[in-house]
Amino acid sequence: MTLRTALIAEDEPLLAAHLRAELAQAWPELSVVAMAANGLQALDRALDLRPDVCFLDIRMPGLTGLDVARALAEDWPDDPGTPFPLLVFVTAYDQHAVQAFELQAVDYLLKPLVRARLQSCCQRLQRQLSQRDLQHPSGPDELQTLARQLQTLLAPAASAQPHLEFIPAQSGHTVEMVPVDEVVYFEAADKYVRVLTADREHLIRMPLRELINQIDERRFWQIHRSILVQTRCISRAVRDEQGKLSVVLRQRSEILPVSRVYAHLFKGI
């Protein structure tokens, strides 16, 4: 059989070792080329090694398994000879919570691992990889379709709490209440989020994915995993010679990148 490669991303060492040992029994031809203890490490190793399969724990420090999947879809090369890896989510959720994964043509494993279920998963992955070998490798169009599917899967659930109208931004001993309506865009920056108005910049200590759930998605579009932009502040979107999209703003000079996960927002282009 054809040798295949895999990455395991799991922050609990015992569970990671157990999954690796069980895979060795269920799929001897699968070589685990990398073990990652957090989401950022998983993303870097996957982009560097480009494995056939990624086993991603959903709950990991830094980036979750879902975050890693979305980032991979954004950053994966458009090279037709580098097919996107098959994704398997490892989760403690019950079957009802992971049905969405099946709809997106990815598999899942529940914790604690059940050997029969892992064997079934491996057989499914082998079939998909064999079918992929017989077809043309994934190109930009196929990868964009996958990116859209992942975006549907990863879209945050609607929050029951009211949307933020003001952003409390602290500077020294002063907390300034920045009206959300004045924000041109938000950008993740390490442990902070940059809050950019037409003529000012503030820093808030809040993860962007937490902020997303408190912002009206009809007013702010996520155009990149690190950027939310107010739609009325978008002047136009332009496509370069390589087909990559960027957003030009009305009130600021920055040119913001649009990742392929979110390119469908500008499908009129």
Backbone hydrogen bonds in HBPLUS format (Angstrom, degrees):
<---DONOR---> <-ACCEPTOR-->    atom                        ^
c    i                          cat <-CA-CA->   ^        H-A-AA   ^      H-
h    n   atom  resd res      DA  || num        DHA   H-A  angle D-A-AA Bond
n    s   type  num  typ     dist DA aas  dist angle  dist       angle   num
A0004-ARG N   A0029-GLU O   3.12 MM  25  6.33 163.5  2.15 144.2 148.8     1
A0031-SER N   A0004-ARG O   2.75 MM  27  6.04 174.0  1.75 151.5 152.5     2
A0052-ASP N   A0005-THR O   3.05 MM  47  5.27 132.2  2.28 113.1 124.9     3
A0053-VAL N   A0005-THR O   3.15 MM  48  6.52 144.1  2.29 143.2 153.8     4
A0006-ALA N   A0031-SER O   2.89 MM  25  6.08 141.2  2.04 149.1 146.8     5
A0033-VAL N   A0006-ALA O   2.88 MM  27  5.91 141.6  2.02 154.4 164.4     6
A0007-LEU N   A0053-VAL O   2.96 MM  46  6.45 143.7  2.10 147.8 159.3     7
A0055-PHE N   A0007-LEU O   2.82 MM  48  6.11 173.3  1.82 167.1 168.4     8
A0008-ILE N   A0034-ALA O   3.08 MM  26  6.45 163.3  2.10 152.5 156.1     9
A0036-ALA N   A0008-ILE O   2.81 MM  28  6.20 162.4  1.84 157.2 160.9    10
A0009-ALA N   A0055-PHE O   2.81 MM  46  6.04 166.3  1.82 175.9 178.1    11
A0057-ASP N   A0009-ALA O   2.91 MM  48  5.91 150.1  2.00 153.4 163.2    12
A0010-GLU N   A0036-ALA O   2.95 MM  26  6.29 147.3  2.06 178.4 169.2    13
A0015-LEU N   A0012-GLU O   3.08 MM   3  5.49 116.7  2.50 110.4 125.0    14
A0016-ALA N   A0012-GLU O   2.95 MM   4  6.18 159.8  2.00 158.8 165.4    15
A0017-ALA N   A0013-PRO O   2.90 MM   4  6.07 162.7  1.93 150.4 154.7    16
A0018-HIS N   A0014-LEU O   2.91 MM   4  6.07 153.0  1.99 142.5 150.5    17
A0019-LEU N   A0015-LEU O   2.90 MM   4  6.11 160.9  1.93 149.8 154.2    18
A0020-ARG N   A0016-ALA O   3.01 MM   4  6.23 160.1  2.05 147.9 153.6    19
A0021-ALA N   A0017-ALA O   2.95 MM   4  6.16 158.6  2.00 147.5 153.1    20
A0022-GLU N   A0018-HIS O   2.94 MM   4  6.13 159.9  1.98 151.1 156.6    21
A0023-LEU N   A0019-LEU O   2.91 MM   4  6.06 154.3  1.97 148.8 155.8    22
A0024-ALA N   A0020-ARG O   3.07 MM   4  6.30 149.0  2.16 142.9 150.9    23
A0025-GLN N   A0022-GLU O   3.17 MM   3  5.21 128.6  2.45  94.9 107.8    24
A0026-ALA N   A0022-GLU O   2.91 MM   4  6.18 163.6  1.93 152.5 157.3    25
A0027-TRP N   A0023-LEU O   2.73 MM   4  5.48 154.9  1.79 149.5 154.4    26
A0030-LEU N   A0027-TRP O   3.02 MM   3  5.60 165.4  2.04 122.7 126.1    27
A0042-ALA N   A0038-ASN O   3.03 MM   4  6.23 153.0  2.10 146.3 154.6    28
A0039-GLY N   A0061-PRO O   3.20 MM  22  6.33 166.3  2.22 173.2 174.9    29
A0043-LEU N   A0039-GLY O   2.92 MM   4  6.17 158.1  1.96 152.3 157.2    30
A0044-ASP N   A0040-LEU O   3.06 MM   4  6.29 167.8  2.07 150.7 153.5    31
A0045-ARG N   A0041-GLN O   2.97 MM   4  6.10 168.4  1.98 152.7 156.1    32
A0046-ALA N   A0042-ALA O   2.92 MM   4  5.95 157.2  1.98 146.9 153.6    33
A0047-LEU N   A0043-LEU O   3.04 MM   4  6.20 163.8  2.07 151.3 155.3    34
A0048-ASP N   A0044-ASP O   3.02 MM   4  6.11 143.7  2.15 140.9 151.3    35
A0049-LEU N   A0045-ARG O   2.79 MM   4  5.82 168.0  1.80 152.4 155.6    36
A0050-ARG N   A0046-ALA O   2.76 MM   4  5.10 146.2  1.87 133.7 143.4    37
A0086-LEU N   A0052-ASP O   2.87 MM  34  6.27 161.6  1.90 153.8 149.0    38
A0054-CYS N   A0086-LEU O   2.87 MM  32  6.28 157.5  1.92 166.4 171.0    39
A0088-VAL N   A0054-CYS O   2.89 MM  34  6.13 158.8  1.93 168.2 165.6    40
A0056-LEU N   A0088-VAL O   2.77 MM  32  6.10 158.2  1.81 160.9 168.4    41
A0090-VAL N   A0056-LEU O   2.82 MM  34  5.77 161.3  1.85 133.3 135.1    42
A0058-ILE N   A0090-VAL O   3.01 MM  32  6.09 157.4  2.06 165.8 161.0    43
A0065-GLY N   A0058-ILE O   3.01 MM   7  4.14 155.7  2.07 105.8 113.5    44
A0063-LEU N   A0061-PRO O   2.97 MM   2  5.80 117.9  2.37 114.1  97.6    45
A0068-VAL N   A0064-THR O   2.91 MM   4  6.25 156.9  1.97 152.5 158.8    46
A0069-ALA N   A0065-GLY O   3.02 MM   4  6.26 154.4  2.08 141.9 148.5    47
A0070-ARG N   A0066-LEU O   3.05 MM   4  6.32 161.0  2.09 149.3 153.6    48
A0071-ALA N   A0067-ASP O   2.87 MM   4  6.11 162.0  1.91 152.3 157.7    49
A0072-LEU N   A0068-VAL O   2.83 MM   4  6.00 155.8  1.89 151.3 157.8    50
A0073-ALA N   A0069-ALA O   3.06 MM   4  6.31 156.6  2.12 145.5 151.4    51
A0074-GLU N   A0070-ARG O   3.04 MM   4  6.34 140.8  2.20 141.7 152.7    52
A0074-GLU N   A0071-ALA O   3.15 MM   3  4.99 122.5  2.50  90.0 104.7    53
A0075-ASP N   A0071-ALA O   2.90 MM   4  6.08 160.0  1.94 153.3 158.0    54
A0076-TRP N   A0072-LEU O   2.81 MM   4  5.42 133.5  2.03 149.3 154.7    55
A0082-THR N   A0079-ASP O   2.97 MM   3  5.51 163.0  2.00 124.0 125.5    56
A0107-ASP N   A0087-LEU O   3.24 MM  20  6.65 145.7  2.36 156.0 157.8    57
A0089-PHE N   A0107-ASP O   3.01 MM  18  6.47 156.6  2.07 144.8 141.1    58
A0109-LEU N   A0089-PHE O   2.77 MM  20  6.25 148.4  1.87 156.2 162.1    59
A0091-THR N   A0109-LEU O   2.90 MM  18  6.30 163.9  1.92 168.1 173.4    60
A0111-LYS N   A0091-THR O   2.82 MM  20  5.92 140.6  1.98 142.1 147.7    61
A0097-ALA N   A0094-ASP O   3.06 MM   3  5.62 132.2  2.30 111.6 123.1    62
A0098-VAL N   A0095-GLN O   3.15 MM   3  5.32 142.5  2.30 101.5 111.9    63
A0101-PHE N   A0098-VAL O   3.00 MM   3  5.39 136.6  2.20 106.9 118.2    64
A0102-GLU N   A0099-GLN O   3.10 MM   3  5.33 120.7  2.47 101.1 114.7    65
A0103-LEU N   A0099-GLN O   3.26 MM   4  6.65 152.2  2.34 147.7 155.3    66
A0104-GLN N   A0101-PHE O   3.08 MM   3  5.21 137.4  2.27  98.5 110.6    67
A0106-VAL N   A0101-PHE O   3.24 MM   5  5.59 164.9  2.27 152.3 151.0    68
A0105-ALA N   A0102-GLU O   3.10 MM   3  5.25 156.0  2.16 115.2 114.2    69
A0117-ARG N   A0114-VAL O   3.05 MM   3  5.34 116.7  2.47 103.8 119.1    70
A0118-LEU N   A0114-VAL O   2.97 MM   4  6.27 155.5  2.03 157.2 165.0    71
A0119-GLN N   A0115-ARG O   2.93 MM   4  6.19 157.9  1.98 152.1 157.9    72
A0120-SER N   A0116-ALA O   3.03 MM   4  6.28 155.8  2.09 144.6 150.8    73
A0121-CYS N   A0117-ARG O   2.95 MM   4  6.19 154.1  2.01 144.6 151.9    74
A0122-CYS N   A0118-LEU O   2.88 MM   4  6.15 159.6  1.92 152.6 157.6    75
A0123-GLN N   A0119-GLN O   2.98 MM   4  6.23 156.9  2.04 148.2 154.2    76
A0124-ARG N   A0120-SER O   3.03 MM   4  6.27 154.7  2.10 146.2 153.0    77
A0125-LEU N   A0121-CYS O   2.93 MM   4  6.22 158.4  1.98 151.8 157.8    78
A0126-GLN N   A0122-CYS O   2.90 MM   4  6.10 157.4  1.95 149.5 155.6    79
A0127-ARG N   A0123-GLN O   3.04 MM   4  6.28 156.3  2.10 145.3 151.0    80
A0128-GLN N   A0124-ARG O   3.03 MM   4  6.31 162.1  2.06 150.0 154.7    81
A0129-LEU N   A0125-LEU O   2.90 MM   4  6.10 158.5  1.95 152.0 157.8    82
A0130-SER N   A0126-GLN O   2.94 MM   4  6.10 156.0  2.00 146.2 152.8    83
A0131-GLN N   A0127-ARG O   2.93 MM   4  6.16 159.5  1.97 150.8 156.3    84
A0132-ARG N   A0128-GLN O   2.93 MM   4  6.10 151.6  2.01 142.1 150.3    85
A0133-ASP N   A0129-LEU O   2.99 MM   4  6.23 146.4  2.10 142.8 151.3    86
A0134-LEU N   A0130-SER O   3.30 MM   4  6.59 141.0  2.46 140.9 150.0    87
A0134-LEU N   A0131-GLN O   3.18 MM   3  5.26 128.8  2.46  96.2 109.0    88
A0135-GLN N   A0132-ARG O   3.17 MM   3  5.13 142.7  2.32  96.8 107.5    89
A0143-LEU N   A0139-GLY O   2.93 MM   4  6.11 160.4  1.97 157.9 164.4    90
A0144-GLN N   A0140-PRO O   2.87 MM   4  5.99 148.7  1.96 143.8 152.1    91
A0145-THR N   A0141-ASP O   3.03 MM   4  6.32 152.7  2.10 145.4 152.6    92
A0146-LEU N   A0142-GLU O   2.97 MM   4  6.30 157.9  2.02 147.0 152.8    93
A0147-ALA N   A0143-LEU O   2.83 MM   4  6.03 153.5  1.90 144.5 152.4    94
A0148-ARG N   A0144-GLN O   2.97 MM   4  6.26 151.0  2.05 145.7 152.6    95
A0149-GLN N   A0145-THR O   3.01 MM   4  6.34 155.1  2.07 147.0 154.0    96
A0150-LEU N   A0146-LEU O   2.86 MM   4  6.17 158.4  1.91 153.7 159.4    97
A0151-GLN N   A0147-ALA O   2.88 MM   4  6.12 151.7  1.96 144.1 152.4    98
A0152-THR N   A0148-ARG O   2.97 MM   4  6.27 151.8  2.05 147.5 154.3    99
A0153-LEU N   A0149-GLN O   3.01 MM   4  6.32 155.8  2.07 145.8 152.5   100
A0154-LEU N   A0150-LEU O   2.77 MM   4  5.93 151.9  1.85 150.6 158.8   101
A0155-ALA N   A0151-GLN O   2.91 MM   4  5.75 113.8  2.36 139.4 151.4   102
A0164-LEU N   A0214-GLN O   2.81 MM  50  5.76 167.6  1.83 168.8 168.4   103
A0180-VAL N   A0165-GLU O   2.89 MM  15  5.26 172.6  1.89 129.2 131.8   104
A0167-ILE N   A0178-VAL O   2.73 MM  11  4.92 156.5  1.78 137.7 145.5   105
A0178-VAL N   A0167-ILE O   2.91 MM  11  4.92 167.6  1.92 141.8 137.6   106
A0169-ALA N   A0176-GLU O   2.85 MM   7  5.18 176.3  1.85 154.8 154.9   107
A0176-GLU N   A0169-ALA O   2.77 MM   7  5.18 161.6  1.80 151.8 145.3   108
A0171-SER N   A0174-THR O   2.68 MM   3  5.26 166.3  1.70 166.0 170.9   109
A0174-THR N   A0171-SER O   3.04 MM   3  5.26 162.7  2.07 125.2 127.5   110
A0182-GLU N   A0179-PRO O   2.93 MM   3  5.47 152.8  2.01 113.4 121.7   111
A0183-VAL N   A0180-VAL O   3.02 MM   3  5.26 157.0  2.08 109.0 116.3   112
A0184-VAL N   A0196-LEU O   2.66 MM  12  5.67 155.9  1.72 150.0 158.7   113
A0230-GLN N   A0184-VAL O   2.89 MM  46  5.45 175.2  1.89 151.9 153.4   114
A0185-TYR N   A0196-LEU O   3.31 MM  11  5.48 155.8  2.37 138.9 145.8   115
A0196-LEU N   A0185-TYR O   3.03 MM  11  5.48 168.2  2.05 172.8 174.0   116
A0186-PHE N   A0228-LEU O   2.73 MM  42  5.04 156.3  1.78 149.6 158.1   117
A0228-LEU N   A0186-PHE O   2.97 MM  42  5.04 159.5  2.01 139.4 144.9   118
A0187-GLU N   A0194-ARG O   3.00 MM   7  5.05 153.7  2.07 138.8 145.4   119
A0194-ARG N   A0187-GLU O   2.70 MM   7  5.05 164.8  1.72 159.3 154.5   120
A0188-ALA N   A0226-SER O   2.81 MM  38  4.89 154.9  1.87 137.0 145.7   121
A0189-ALA N   A0192-TYR O   2.81 MM   3  5.12 170.6  1.81 146.3 143.0   122
A0192-TYR N   A0189-ALA O   2.86 MM   3  5.12 158.4  1.91 132.7 133.1   123
A0193-VAL N   A0204-ILE O   2.86 MM  11  5.37 146.7  1.97 152.1 162.4   124
A0204-ILE N   A0193-VAL O   3.03 MM  11  5.37 157.9  2.08 145.7 152.8   125
A0195-VAL N   A0202-HIS O   2.75 MM   7  4.95 165.7  1.77 146.9 148.8   126
A0202-HIS N   A0195-VAL O   2.90 MM   7  4.95 152.9  1.98 136.8 145.8   127
A0197-THR N   A0200-ARG O   2.99 MM   3  5.22 161.1  2.02 143.3 149.2   128
A0210-GLU N   A0207-PRO O   3.06 MM   3  5.35 135.0  2.27 104.0 116.2   129
A0211-LEU N   A0207-PRO O   3.10 MM   4  6.47 154.7  2.17 150.2 157.7   130
A0212-ILE N   A0208-LEU O   2.85 MM   4  6.10 152.6  1.93 155.9 163.3   131
A0214-GLN N   A0211-LEU O   2.86 MM   3  5.27 156.6  1.92 114.1 122.1   132
A0215-ILE N   A0212-ILE O   3.32 MM   3  5.35 168.2  2.34 106.3 109.8   133
A0219-ARG N   A0216-ASP O   2.98 MM   3  5.49 146.5  2.09 112.3 121.6   134
A0220-PHE N   A0216-ASP O   3.03 MM   4  6.28 152.3  2.11 151.1 159.9   135
A0231-THR N   A0219-ARG O   2.84 MM  12  5.78 161.8  1.87 154.3 160.4   136
A0221-TRP N   A0229-VAL O   2.89 MM   8  5.42 157.5  1.94 158.8 153.2   137
A0229-VAL N   A0221-TRP O   2.86 MM   8  5.42 163.4  1.89 152.3 154.2   138
A0223-ILE N   A0227-ILE O   3.22 MM   4  5.99 143.2  2.36 139.2 149.9   139
A0259-SER N   A0223-ILE O   2.95 MM  36  6.37 152.1  2.03 158.4 167.4   140
A0227-ILE N   A0224-HIS O   3.09 MM   3  5.02 167.4  2.11 109.0 113.0   141
A0233-CYS N   A0230-GLN O   2.90 MM   3  5.44 152.0  1.98 115.4 124.7   142
A0234-ILE N   A0231-THR O   3.09 MM   3  5.41 167.3  2.10 113.3 116.8   143
A0250-ARG N   A0233-CYS O   2.87 MM  17  5.33 153.0  1.94 148.0 150.6   144
A0235-SER N   A0248-VAL O   2.76 MM  13  5.50 152.7  1.83 148.1 155.5   145
A0236-ARG N   A0248-VAL O   3.30 MM  12  5.34 156.5  2.36 135.6 139.5   146
A0248-VAL N   A0236-ARG O   2.78 MM  12  5.34 176.5  1.78 168.3 168.9   147
A0238-VAL N   A0246-SER O   2.85 MM   8  5.41 154.1  1.91 151.7 160.0   148
A0246-SER N   A0238-VAL O   2.87 MM   8  5.41 143.5  2.00 150.7 162.3   149
A0240-ASP N   A0244-LYS O   2.95 MM   4  5.50 160.4  1.99 148.5 151.3   150
A0243-GLY N   A0240-ASP O   2.94 MM   3  5.21 160.0  1.98 111.6 117.2   151
A0258-VAL N   A0245-LEU O   3.02 MM  13  5.23 155.2  2.08 142.2 134.4   152
A0247-VAL N   A0256-LEU O   2.69 MM   9  5.01 158.9  1.73 147.9 155.5   153
A0256-LEU N   A0247-VAL O   3.01 MM   9  5.01 154.4  2.08 147.1 147.2   154
A0262-TYR N   A0259-SER O   2.97 MM   3  5.68 145.1  2.09 118.0 126.2   155
A0263-ALA N   A0260-ARG O   3.33 MM   3  4.78 160.4  2.37  92.3  98.1   156
A0265-LEU N   A0262-TYR O   3.09 MM   3  5.83 162.6  2.13 120.2 125.1   157
A0266-PHE N   A0263-ALA O   2.99 MM   3  5.71 160.2  2.03 119.6 125.4   158
A0267-LYS N   A0264-HIS O   3.19 MM   3  4.82 136.2  2.39 117.8 109.6   159
A0269-ILE N   A0266-PHE O   2.96 MM   3  5.83 168.4  1.97 128.6 131.7   160
